[in-house]
Amino acid sequence: MGSAQGMQARLRQIHPAHPVVAAGCYSLPWGAEVTIGRDPTCQLVLPLAQGGVSRVHAYLRPDLPAGGWQICDLDSTNGTYVNDRRVQGCWPLQEGDRIRLGHHGPQFVFEERSELAEAMASGATGAVALQYVAASPPPADLTFTQLFPILSTAGDLEHKAYLIPAILTITVVVLLFVAVGNVPLFNTVLASYMAIAAYYVVYQLCGKAKPLWVSLAAMLLMLGVLSSPVLDGFMAVFRGPFMTTPPSLGERSPLVLVLEMFWGTGMMEELLKALPMLCFWGIGWSVRSPLRYQIGVWEPLDGILLGAAAAVGFTLFESLGHYVPAIVQSTRLSQGTDLAEISGLQVLIARTLGSIAGHIAYSGYFGYFLGLSVLRPRHSPRILATGILTAATLHTLWNLSGMLSPVALAVVGGVSYAFLAAAILKARTLSPTRTHNFATRLK
């Protein structure tokens, strides 16, 4: 039974390694809404060391109709749990309920404070500041796992310590040492690492655990498409109308230039990058569960992740197969071989690192609309048209801004990333698997 109206309650924070030892007690004044988080404006402020706690994580408030208390999650990154059950919205609290902030964050026990009823009856209500009572520290005994922490925390390393990204980074470093002197191999390893790192950022922001092999397959499929006659067909359709345009930029009218950029680059490349998404969308419908939900496009988050993965493949193909060789060749003719290789490496780094505000942003944004069309099939023509036109327009603005100034290029890149981030935020709220996703807020 919850606390009776007019009574206080308290949260007793428990030590994770010693559940019977309290790490502190926080009184909850009746009639006050108590916010919990790392932000100094919260009523219950937890230190930065408390892993998994968002700036404003959750709040507790009196549940007036029921005469008790309830806890409400505030779209926290790692979730709020009551008795190991993730809270969506608000949840009524009962005596002895165990509250956990995040997957492995601080834990509290909800307790009634019936001994304070008389004080509350005397008028001590309202937004009273929380009272904190320090408790006994955990036992000071030195344990074997304290001397060798990996024996007790090995199970959490993969999820909390970025173990896999760290191992991948170490592997790439070793490969880079091996590839010293072999410029093509060095560039390929470095570009692949940076492009995948950009994708990993998007993956973490999306917060949906789509299998890694699906993303890698989308990247490889994109490379296969670009190495096939499909690319020639797209070139004929989208760039054929402009083949007769004089090659000199100064001889083109502004209108023709914009049309060429929009149709011959923006539309063509965004539709090319959509092919892996459409392929996995079709496969998802043709295979059985649970594989179909791992592969297919069933919601906007699926589309964003597959679109971003396809963009990684496109970026690698375009950078390693076109831009880097072109700058190396032109620099070698004018300034020599040594400077040519350096110039190629500079272009490679700039293009792959910038892909999160370039190809990944455009394709991920269009992927949002592809997934949205699955959720809203009645409106799919309008959804898909809006998505491809917006993605192609952002792509066109990037190409045009490159002709104006670096400042314009930076502005367009920032806007493109903002569009992608906004799509991720909206996709999270629409996700049918929201309760199982590992993130619900941009960090």
N, C-alpha and C positions, 0 to 999 in steps of 0.2 A: 504494500500500500504506500502511496506517495505521502509526502508531508502534508499535514493539515494546514489549511490556510491560516496565516498569522504566525507561522513557525518558521524558524530558520533551518537551513541545512548546511552541510559543509562538504568539501572535497578533500579527501585525505590522499595525498600523493604518496605512492609506494615506490620503494626502490626496486628496479627491475630484477636485480639479482637476489634480492631478499624481500619477498612479498610481505612478510610479516613486519618489516621495518618501515615506518613512515618516514618519508622525506620531507614532509611539511603538511600543514593543514590550512585550508582556506575557507573562511566562513562565507556563506551566501546570504546576504540580507534580503529578507522578503520584500517584494515590491520592486527590486532593482534588477536590471538586465546586466549580466556579467559577461563581458567579452574576454576571450582567451586567445593569446597569440604572442608573437615576438615584438609587435609594434608597441612603442612606449605608451600609446593612447589606450591600450587595452587595460581593463580593470585587473586582470590576472596576467601579468607579464612573465613569460618564460624566457630564459636566456637563450642566446644563439646556439649554445652547446646542445640544446634539446633538439635532437635530430627529428626531421619530419614535420615540424610545426611551421605553419604558414604565418605570415605577418598578422593577419586577423583570421584565426583558424575556425573558431566556433563561438557560440554564446549560450549561456544558460539563462532561463527566465522562468518565473512562476507560471505554472499551468493552471490559471485561475478556475476554469470550469471543473477541472478534475481535483483541484486543491492540492496539487503537488508541484513538481518541477519538470522541466523538459530541456533537452540539449538540442541545439540546431547547428548543423554544419553550414559553413559559409563558403561553399565551393572550394574547400581547402585542397591543396595539391595532393596530399597523401591520405586524405579522408579522416573521418571521425568514426570510432568504433565503440559500440556498447555491447559488452559481453561477446566480443569478437565478431559482432555483426555490424557491417558498415551502415552508417546512418545516411539516409537521403532526406533532406529537409529537416524536420524536427522529430524527436523521439522522446516519449515520456520516461522518466527515471523512477526506478524503484529502489528501496533500501538495499544497499549492498551491490548495486550495479557497478561493474568495472568499466571505466571509460579509458580509451586509449586514443591518443592523437597521433595519427600516422601508422604505418605498418609496424614500426618498432620504436615508436616515440614514447613520451612520458605517459604514465598510467596513474589513474585516480580511482578511488572508491567513493561512491556517493553515499553519504550517511545523513540521517536525520539528526537534528539538534533539538530534541524535545525539551532539553533543560533550559533552553533560551526562550521558551514560550512566554514566561512571565515578563522578561525584559522587552519582548516585542509588544506585549499588551500595554506596556507603559508608554508606547508612542515612538519607539526607536525603529521607525520604518523609513522607507525611501531609499534613495541612492546613497547608501552608506559605503564608505571605502572598505575594501576587503581587509580582513585581519589575517596576518600570516603568523603561524606559530611554528618556530623551528623545532624539529624533532631530533631524536638521537641519530648520529651518523651510522652508516652501515658498519658491520663488524670489521675490526681492524686486522683480523687474521689474514696472513699471507697464504694465498692458495697457489696450487700448481698452475692453474689457468691464468693467474695474474702474471706469472713469470713467463708463460708461453701462451699469449693471447690467441694465437691462431688455432689452438686446440678447442677453444670454446666459441669462436666467432667465424669459423670456416664456413658455416652454413649461410652466413649473412654477407659474405664477401661479394658474391656475384651480384646481389641486389643493392647493396649499400655502398660499396667501395669502388664501383666502376672497374671491376676486375677484368672483364673481357676487353673493354676499350684500352686498358693499360697494357694487357698482353698483346693486343693488336699493335699498339704503338711501339712496343719493344721489338716486335717482329719486324715492323716496317723499318725501324732504325737499323737493325741488323742487315736487312736486305739493301738498304741504302749504302751501308759500308761495303757490302759485297759488290754493288753496282758502280762504285767509284771508278771512273775511267770509261764506263760503258754508258754514254750519254742517253741513248734511247731507253735502255732499261731503267736508268736512274729517273728519267722524266716520267716513265710509265708508273713506277712504284710511287713516286711522290704525288703525282696527279691523282692516282687512284685513292691514296690515303686522304688527301685533302677533300676530294669530292665526296667520299663516303663519310668523312667527318661532318661535312655540311649536311648530308642526309641524316646523320645521327641526331643532329640538333632538331631537325623537323620531327624525327621519330619520337624523341623525348617530349617535344611540345604536344604532339598528338596524343600520346599516352595510351595508345592501343597496341597490344602485344601481337602484332602481325608477324608470322614467322620470318626469320631472316632469309631463308632460302627463297621465299617468294619475292622479296625485294631484289635479291641478287639475280633471280631469274628474269625479272623485269628489266634490270640493267643490261643483262646479256642479250635479251630479246631486242632491246633498242639498238644495240651494236649490230646485231644480225640484220635488222631492217635497213640500217644505214649502209650496210655492206652489200645489199641486194639490189636487184633492178627496181625495187619499189621506190628507192630514192630518185632514180631517173624518171620514173613515171610522175612523181610529185613535181619534179623540176619542170617537166614539159607542161604540166597543167598550170602551175602557179607562176612560173617565171617565163613561160613561152610568150605571153602577151607583151612582155617588156624586152624581148630579145632585140627588137629593132630600135630600141632607145639608144641614142648616141652614147658611147662609153664615157665621154667627158662629163664629170659631175656638173660643171658650169653650164653645159648645154641643156640640162634638164630643167623643166619648169618646176616650181615648188610643189604643185599639185601632182605632177607625174611622179616626183620623188617620193611624196608621202604615200601615194597609191602603190608604188613599187615596194616600199618598205612594208606596208600593211599586208598586201596580198602576197607578194613574192617572198617575204621573210616571216612576218608575224603569223599569218594564217597558215602558211605552208609548214613551218616548223612546229607550231602548236598542234596541228593535226597529225603530223608525223609522230610527235611524242605521245599523242593520245592512242596510237595503235597498240602498244603493250597494255594499256589500261583496258581497252576494248577487248583485247584477246583474253585477259584474265577475267573480265566480266563474263564473256561467253563460256569459258571453262567452268567458272563457278556455277553456272546454271546446269552444266552437263554432268557434274560429278556428284557423288553422294556425300551426305553429312558424315563426319564433321569437316572433311577436307574442303567441301564447297565453301564453307564460311572462312576458312583460312586463305583460300585462293581468291575468291570472287570479290566483286564490288557490291556491297550490300548497304553501304552508308557513306556519307561524305568523308569520314576518316579513312576508309579504305581507298577512296579515290585520291585523296591527298597523298597518302603514302606511296601508292603505285605511280602516281604522276611524278612525284619527287624522285623515285627510283629510276624511272625512265629518263628523267632529266639528267641524272648522273651519267648514264650511258651516253646520252647525247653530248654532254659537255666533254667527256673524255674523247669521244670520236672527233668532235669538232676541233678541240684544242690540240690533241696529239696528231691528228691527221691533216689539219689544215693550217691553223693559225701559227703554231710553233714552227713547222717546216717553212712556212712563208716568210716569217720574220728572220729565221736563220739564214735562208737563202739570200734575202735582200741585204741583210747586214754583212754577210760574208763577201758579197760583191763590192760593197762600198768601204768596209772597215776591217775586214780580215776575219779569220776563223775563230780566234779566241773570243773576241767581242760578240761574234754571232751566237756562240753557244750560251753566253751569259744573257744576251737579249732574249733568246728563246726561253730560258729558264724563268726570266722575269715575267714574260707574257704568260707562261704556264701557271705560275703562282697566282698572278692577278686574276686570271680567268677562272681557275678552279675554286679559289677562295671566294670569289665574288658570285659564284653560281647560286648561293642561297638567296641572293637578291636579283638573280637573273633567271636562268632556265628553271631552276627548282621552284622559284616563286611563281612563274607563269604556269608551269605544268601542274604544280600542286594546287594552284588556284582553280584551274580548269577541272582538276580531279574532284574538287569539292562539288562542283556542279554536276559532274557525272554521277557521283554518289547520291546527290540530292535528287536527281531524276529517278533513281531507283526507289527512294522513299516517297516521292511525289510523282508517280508515273502519269497522272492525268495532266500534269503541267510540264512534262519532259521537253516538248519542243521549245517552249519559252525559256526553260531553265538552261538547256544546252546552248541555245542561241546566245543568251546573256553571257554564259561562261566563256565560250570561244571568242566572242567579240571583245570581251573585257581583257582576256589573256592576250589576244593578238594586239590589242591597243597598247597595253603595257609594254609588250615586246617592241612594238614600233616606236614608242616614245623613247625607249632605251637606245635604239639604233640612231634615232634622230638627235637625241641629246649628245651622243658621242661626237657629232659633227659641230656642236655648239661650244661646249666648254666642260672641263672636269666638274665644275660645280653643278651644272645641269645634270650630268651623269650621276653624281652622288644623290641629288634630290630624287631623280626618277628611281634609282635603286632603292632608296629608303621607302618611297611610296609603294614600290612593288612588294617589298618585304612586309610592309604594313598591311597590304591587301591579303597576303598569305596568312599572316598572324591573325587577322580578323576572321578569315575563313576557318582557321583551326579552332578559334574560340567558339564560333557558331557551331561548328561540326561537333564539338564536345557536348554542347547542350542538346543537340539533336540525336546523339548516339544512342541506339537501342541497347548497347552494351555498357552504358555509362557506369553502372554500378560495379563492373568488373575491370574498368580501365584503371591504369596505374597513375594517372594524372588528370586533374580537372581544372588546372589554372596555369597560365603562362608564368614561369618563374622569372 
